[in-house]
Amino acid sequence: MNAKQLKDSILKYAMQGKLVPQDPNDEHAEKILHGIYEERKYLTQEKIIKSNKAIEKINDDEIPYDIPESWKWVRLNDLAENCNVPFADGPFGSNLKREHYISEPEVRIIQLSNIGENGWKDQNVKFTSFQHLDSIKRSEVYPGDLVITKMMPAGRGIVVPNVNSKYVLSSDAVKFVPNKILNKEYLLYAINSNVFREQIYSEVQGITRVRTSLTKIKKYLLPIPPLNEQDRIVHKVKELFQKVEAFSTHQKDIEELQNKFPSKLENSILLYAMQGKLVEQDPNDEPAAELFKRVHEEKVRLLEEKVIKQEKALLPISDEEIPFDIPVNWTWVRLGEVINLVSGQDFPPDKYNHNGIGTPYITGASTLTKEGVLLNRWTETPQSIAESGDLLVVCKGSGYGKTLICNIEIAHIARQIMAIKKSDFINMEFIDFYLQSQLSLIKKLGQGVIPGIDRKSVLNLLLPLPPLNEQSRIVDKIKNTRDLINKFQLK
């Protein structure tokens, strides 16, 4: 599912009343619409505006689906501002020809090429004169009006921006001045949703260049919620569209990564994150080199207090090992330089039980599930300890490379498990995502009859270390992107 399909799905739910909850305290949409009608009736009787020709009432056969009780189906014609020209199409034939175009920036002509899928496109700039505008005044458009295409594609809507002070339509579009009491952004979303477009395409004319007309556009239905709910829907749609845009921005690069790496989309995102390309860098963040110094100082303190044991010296990092460039405020380190690693220890059967007595005993890959640790053994003599927040890593057996943040208070780990101890200086979820991104490499490093990775191999893994704040931003971004993938089934 691409970005456009995602947005279409969001608008579909929005127009069905399923995107935000209804509030029983909201004023019913029918009362709002009745107010518009009464104002229009008064202004017409007082001859302040001309009569807006009524369209036949909505019959049950026209209604495409059920909507919430506080909503109402309404024709677009009935949602217009109470003014003399709330609808108009562009001038035809000799009313706006090329000979009327001028080079001076007087009246901007709105063309099909300006009406983009995501709003106004400031391109193909053409003008006509103020003098000529007087002869086609009905087609004049103001910033803030809505413009809807009649063709290529029919039914696409935009809000006219405040780029120029005067506008006029071309012949391929219509203007719609929405009633000021309604949320203009909601109406634009409704016009660009499938509920409106499907009505248009059920009646379009032509074969190669299908088109609709102003008369038809005015009669099509929109589902109108209470005013407060219109505001809530607009806020929610914007929020979700921003997430879609964020995903779409990286989609091309992610596809390139997928061509390079025979992996699923989720793993491509992890690889992208580890290159510093998933979130923006913040120049105010403490550089990773300074963070590394603080991690080293903490390790020295723990060694002096005999909380941890001295590891064998790790190999220096050579230029040939570095697989890709990273941001300037990141630094390459060996994983063992920034973590404390506890190896597991097996117990004979007389040292554990299945009765829930003592400390949980974590044995291998099969006990690490999406829901957390599956407990089936306990021991009264725990030695190799993992605690809540530590990162468990399977190092032996068919599931080696599997990871899980420990979700139980304290446990003994078997020889098939290592535990990376939680730290105030390193985000454990970031390390978890990092190890997931390195799974292919970890599998290649496995050896032995019972395949596995040893302690030395784990400690010598190359880690692109970001600033601590950026680690958190990366974790949040990966989680949000995964949620988006799962929500819209982008597999």
C-alpha positions in Angstrom: 0.0 0.0 0.0 1.5 3.3 -1.1 1.1 6.8 0.4 -1.9 7.7 -1.7 -3.7 4.5 -0.8 -2.9 5.1 2.9 -4.4 8.6 2.7 -7.5 7.3 0.8 -8.0 4.8 3.6 -7.7 7.5 6.3 -10.3 9.7 4.5 -12.6 6.7 4.0 -12.6 6.1 7.8 -13.0 9.8 8.4 -16.1 10.1 6.1 -17.7 7.1 7.8 -17.4 8.6 11.3 -14.9 6.0 12.4 -11.7 8.1 12.7 -12.6 10.0 15.9 -15.2 9.3 18.6 -18.5 11.1 18.6 -19.3 13.5 21.5 -23.0 13.4 22.6 -22.6 17.1 23.7 -21.9 18.2 20.1 -24.7 20.2 18.4 -26.4 18.0 15.7 -25.3 18.7 12.2 -28.9 19.2 11.1 -29.2 22.3 13.3 -26.1 23.8 11.8 -27.4 23.2 8.3 -30.8 24.6 9.2 -29.1 27.8 10.3 -27.4 28.1 6.9 -30.7 27.6 5.1 -32.5 30.2 7.3 -29.9 32.8 6.6 -30.0 32.0 2.9 -33.8 32.3 2.9 -33.6 35.7 4.7 -30.9 37.2 2.4 -32.9 36.0 -0.7 -36.1 37.5 0.5 -34.4 40.8 1.3 -32.8 40.7 -2.2 -29.4 40.9 -0.8 -28.4 37.8 -2.8 -29.9 36.0 -5.7 -31.8 32.9 -5.3 -29.7 29.7 -5.3 -31.7 27.2 -7.4 -32.7 24.4 -5.1 -31.8 20.8 -6.0 -34.2 17.9 -5.3 -34.2 16.4 -1.8 -32.0 13.4 -1.1 -33.8 10.1 -1.4 -32.8 6.9 0.4 -31.5 5.2 -2.7 -28.8 7.9 -3.1 -27.3 7.4 0.4 -24.1 5.2 0.0 -23.8 4.1 3.6 -24.9 4.7 7.2 -23.3 7.6 9.2 -23.4 8.5 12.9 -26.7 9.7 14.3 -25.4 13.2 14.8 -24.3 13.5 11.1 -26.3 14.4 8.0 -26.0 13.7 4.3 -26.1 17.0 2.3 -25.7 18.1 -1.3 -22.7 20.2 -2.0 -25.0 22.9 -3.3 -26.5 23.3 0.2 -23.0 23.9 1.8 -22.2 27.0 -0.1 -21.7 30.5 1.3 -24.7 32.7 1.1 -23.4 35.0 -1.6 -24.3 35.8 -5.2 -21.7 33.5 -6.9 -20.9 30.6 -4.6 -20.4 28.3 -7.6 -19.0 29.0 -11.1 -17.0 27.3 -13.8 -14.3 28.8 -15.9 -14.9 30.9 -19.0 -15.3 29.0 -22.3 -14.2 29.6 -25.8 -13.3 33.1 -26.8 -13.8 34.5 -23.3 -10.2 33.5 -22.2 -7.9 32.8 -25.2 -4.1 33.0 -25.4 -4.4 36.5 -26.8 -5.7 37.5 -23.4 -2.6 36.3 -21.6 -0.1 39.0 -20.5 3.4 38.9 -19.0 2.6 41.3 -16.1 1.6 39.6 -12.8 -2.0 40.9 -12.6 -4.7 38.2 -12.5 -3.4 34.6 -12.0 -5.1 32.0 -14.2 -5.8 28.7 -12.3 -5.1 25.8 -14.6 -5.3 22.0 -14.3 -1.5 21.9 -13.7 -1.9 24.0 -10.6 -4.4 21.7 -9.0 -2.2 19.0 -7.5 -3.0 15.8 -5.6 -1.6 17.3 -2.4 -2.8 20.9 -3.0 -1.7 24.0 -5.0 1.2 23.5 -7.4 2.8 26.9 -8.2 3.9 26.1 -11.7 3.0 26.9 -15.3 2.4 30.6 -14.3 0.0 32.5 -16.6 -1.8 35.8 -16.1 -4.6 37.9 -17.7 -5.3 41.5 -17.2 -7.4 43.3 -14.6 -9.3 44.8 -17.5 -10.1 41.4 -19.0 -11.2 40.1 -15.6 -14.1 42.6 -15.7 -15.5 40.7 -18.7 -15.4 37.3 -16.9 -16.0 38.5 -13.4 -18.2 35.4 -12.6 -15.1 33.2 -12.9 -13.1 35.3 -10.4 -11.7 33.3 -7.5 -10.3 34.5 -4.2 -7.7 33.1 -1.9 -9.4 30.6 0.4 -12.0 29.5 -2.1 -12.1 25.8 -3.1 -11.4 24.8 -6.7 -12.5 21.5 -8.1 -11.3 20.0 -11.4 -13.8 18.9 -14.1 -11.3 16.6 -15.7 -7.8 14.9 -15.6 -8.7 13.8 -12.9 -12.3 14.9 -12.4 -13.2 15.9 -8.8 -9.8 16.8 -7.3 -10.0 19.7 -4.9 -7.6 22.3 -3.5 -7.8 25.5 -1.5 -6.7 28.6 -3.5 -3.5 29.9 -1.7 -2.6 33.5 -0.9 0.2 33.4 -3.6 -1.5 36.1 -5.7 -4.2 38.6 -4.9 -6.4 38.0 -7.9 -7.3 34.7 -9.6 -9.6 33.6 -12.4 -10.5 30.0 -13.4 -9.6 28.2 -16.6 -12.4 26.3 -18.4 -11.4 23.0 -16.8 -12.3 23.8 -13.2 -15.1 25.1 -11.0 -15.0 27.3 -7.9 -16.9 26.5 -4.7 -17.2 29.1 -1.9 -17.9 27.1 1.3 -20.2 28.5 3.9 -18.1 30.3 6.5 -19.6 28.5 9.4 -18.3 25.1 8.2 -14.7 23.8 8.5 -13.3 24.4 5.1 -10.5 21.9 5.6 -13.1 19.2 6.5 -15.0 20.0 3.3 -11.8 19.7 1.2 -11.0 16.3 2.7 -14.6 15.2 2.0 -14.3 16.4 -1.6 -11.0 14.5 -2.1 -12.4 11.3 -0.5 -13.7 8.4 -2.4 -17.3 9.1 -1.2 -17.4 12.2 -3.4 -15.1 10.9 -6.2 -17.1 7.7 -6.7 -20.3 9.8 -7.3 -18.4 11.8 -9.9 -17.0 8.8 -11.8 -20.4 7.1 -11.9 -21.5 9.8 -14.2 -18.5 11.1 -16.1 -18.6 11.7 -19.8 -16.0 11.0 -22.4 -13.6 8.1 -23.1 -10.0 9.4 -23.2 -10.6 12.7 -21.3 -13.4 12.0 -18.9 -15.1 15.1 -17.5 -17.9 16.2 -15.2 -19.8 19.4 -15.0 -20.7 22.1 -12.5 -24.4 21.1 -12.5 -23.4 17.5 -11.5 -20.8 18.6 -8.9 -23.4 20.7 -7.1 -25.7 17.8 -6.6 -23.3 15.2 -5.1 -23.5 14.2 -1.5 -21.2 14.8 1.5 -21.5 13.4 5.0 -21.5 16.4 7.4 -20.6 15.9 11.1 -21.2 18.4 13.9 -18.9 21.4 13.8 -16.7 20.3 16.8 -16.3 16.8 15.2 -15.3 18.4 11.9 -12.5 20.1 13.8 -11.5 16.8 15.5 -11.5 15.0 12.2 -9.3 17.6 10.5 -6.8 17.5 13.4 -6.7 13.7 13.3 -6.4 13.5 9.5 -3.5 16.0 9.6 -1.8 14.0 12.3 -2.1 10.7 10.3 -1.2 12.4 7.0 2.0 13.7 8.6 2.9 10.1 9.5 2.2 9.0 6.0 4.3 11.8 4.6 7.1 10.9 6.9 6.9 7.3 5.7 6.6 8.4 2.1 9.6 10.6 2.3 11.8 7.6 3.0 9.9 5.1 0.9 12.0 5.5 -2.2 15.2 5.1 -0.2 13.8 2.2 1.6 12.9 0.5 -1.7 16.5 1.1 -2.8 17.7 -0.6 0.4 15.4 -3.5 -0.2 17.1 -4.0 -3.6 20.5 -4.1 -1.8 19.4 -6.2 1.1 17.2 -9.4 0.7 15.1 -8.5 3.7 11.7 -7.4 4.7 10.6 -3.8 4.8 10.9 -3.6 8.6 14.6 -4.7 8.5 15.3 -2.2 5.7 14.0 0.5 8.1 16.3 -0.7 10.8 19.3 -0.6 8.5 18.3 2.9 7.4 18.0 4.0 11.1 21.5 2.7 11.8 22.9 4.9 9.1 21.5 8.1 10.7 18.9 8.6 8.0 15.7 7.9 9.7 15.5 11.0 12.0 17.1 14.5 11.8 20.2 15.3 13.8 19.9 18.0 16.5 23.0 20.2 16.8 22.1 20.7 20.4 22.6 17.0 21.3 25.7 16.0 23.2 28.0 14.4 20.6 28.3 10.6 20.8 32.1 11.0 21.4 31.3 12.8 24.7 28.7 10.2 25.5 31.4 7.5 24.9 33.7 9.2 27.4 31.0 9.1 30.0 30.3 5.4 29.3 34.1 4.7 29.7 34.2 6.6 33.0 31.3 4.6 34.3 33.0 1.4 33.3 36.1 2.4 35.2 34.0 3.1 38.3 32.2 -0.3 38.1 35.6 -2.1 37.7 37.0 -0.3 40.7 34.0 -1.2 42.7 34.2 -4.8 41.4 30.7 -4.7 40.0 32.0 -6.0 36.7 35.0 -7.9 35.6 37.8 -6.7 33.3 37.2 -7.8 29.7 40.0 -8.7 27.3 41.1 -5.7 25.2 39.0 -5.3 22.0 40.4 -4.9 18.6 40.9 -1.3 17.4 38.5 -0.3 14.6 40.2 0.0 11.2 39.0 2.2 8.3 38.4 -1.0 6.2 35.9 -2.3 8.7 33.6 0.7 8.6 30.6 -0.2 6.3 29.1 3.2 5.7 29.3 6.9 6.6 27.5 8.1 9.7 26.5 11.7 10.9 29.3 13.8 12.2 27.9 13.8 15.8 27.9 9.9 15.8 30.9 7.7 16.5 31.9 4.1 15.6 32.6 1.9 18.6 32.9 -1.8 19.5 29.7 -2.9 21.1 31.7 -4.2 24.1 33.0 -0.7 24.7 29.6 0.6 25.7 27.8 -2.4 27.2 28.3 -4.8 30.1 27.6 -8.4 29.1 26.6 -11.3 31.3 26.9 -14.8 30.1 24.5 -17.5 31.1 25.1 -20.7 33.0 23.2 -24.1 32.7 21.9 -26.0 35.8 21.5 -29.7 36.1 17.9 -30.9 36.8 18.4 -31.1 40.5 19.1 -27.3 40.6 15.8 -26.2 39.1 12.1 -27.0 39.3 8.8 -26.6 37.4 6.7 -25.6 40.4 7.3 -21.9 40.5 9.6 -22.0 43.5 12.5 -19.5 43.6 13.8 -17.3 40.8 12.7 -17.7 37.1 15.2 -19.6 35.0 15.3 -18.5 31.3 16.5 -21.3 29.2 16.5 -20.4 25.5 14.9 -18.9 22.3 11.6 -20.7 22.8 11.0 -18.9 26.1 11.4 -15.5 24.5 8.0 -14.5 23.0 6.4 -11.3 21.7 4.5 -11.1 25.0 7.7 -11.4 27.1 9.5 -14.3 28.8 7.6 -17.6 29.0 8.3 -19.1 32.4 8.6 -22.9 32.8 11.6 -23.3 35.1 12.7 -21.8 38.5 15.8 -22.1 40.6 16.6 -21.4 44.2 20.3 -20.9 43.5 20.4 -18.1 40.8 23.9 -17.0 39.7 23.9 -15.5 36.2 21.4 -12.7 36.8 19.3 -10.7 34.3 17.0 -8.0 35.5 14.0 -6.1 34.2 15.2 -3.7 31.4 18.3 -5.8 30.5 18.5 -6.9 26.9 18.4 -10.7 26.5 20.3 -12.2 23.5 20.0 -15.8 22.4 23.6 -17.0 21.7 23.1 -20.7 21.2 20.7 -23.0 19.3 18.6 -22.5 16.2 17.2 -19.2 17.5 20.5 -17.5 18.1 20.4 -13.8 17.4 16.9 -13.4 18.9 16.5 -10.6 21.3 14.0 -9.4 24.0 14.0 -6.7 26.7 13.6 -8.6 29.9 10.2 -7.9 31.4 10.5 -9.8 34.7 12.1 -8.4 37.9 15.0 -10.9 38.2 15.9 -14.1 36.5 18.7 -16.6 36.1 19.8 -17.1 32.5 21.0 -20.4 30.9 24.1 -20.9 28.7 22.0 -20.2 25.6 21.3 -16.6 26.8 23.5 -13.5 27.3 22.2 -10.4 29.0 23.3 -6.8 28.1 22.8 -4.9 31.3 20.6 -1.8 31.3 22.5 1.5 31.5 21.7 5.2 32.1 24.0 6.0 29.2 22.7 3.7 26.4 19.1 3.2 25.3 18.5 -0.6 25.5 15.7 -0.4 22.9 18.2 1.2 20.5 20.7 -1.6 21.1 17.8 -4.1 20.6 17.0 -2.6 17.2 20.7 -2.4 16.3 21.1 -6.2 17.0 18.0 -6.9 14.9 19.5 -4.9 12.1 22.7 -7.1 12.4 20.9 -10.4 12.4 22.3 -11.5 9.0 25.8 -10.8 10.2 25.2 -12.5 13.5 24.0 -15.6 11.7 27.1 -15.6 9.5 29.3 -15.5 12.7 27.6 -18.5 14.1 29.7 -21.7 14.4 29.7 -25.1 16.1 27.6 -28.3 15.8 24.9 -26.5 17.8 25.2 -23.2 16.0 25.8 -20.1 18.1 27.8 -16.9 18.6 30.4 -16.5 21.3 30.9 -13.7 23.7 33.9 -12.3 21.8 32.0 -12.0 18.6 29.2 -10.1 20.4 31.6 -7.7 22.1 33.5 -7.0 18.8 30.4 -6.1 16.8 30.7 -2.6 15.2 28.1 -0.1 16.6 27.3 3.2 15.0 26.7 5.2 18.2 24.4 8.2 18.1 23.9 10.8 20.8 21.7 9.6 23.7 18.8 11.9 22.8 18.9 10.8 19.1 18.9 7.1 20.2 15.5 7.8 21.8 14.2 9.6 18.7 15.3 6.7 16.5 13.5 4.2 18.8 10.3 6.3 18.7 10.5 6.6 14.9 11.0 2.9 14.4 8.1 2.1 16.6 5.8 4.6 14.9 6.8 3.3 11.5 6.2 -0.3 12.5 2.8 0.7 13.9 2.0 2.3 10.5 3.2 -0.7 8.6 1.1 -3.0 10.8 -1.9 -0.7 10.7 -2.0 -0.6 6.9 -0.5 -4.0 6.3 2.5 -2.7 4.4 4.4 -6.0 4.3 
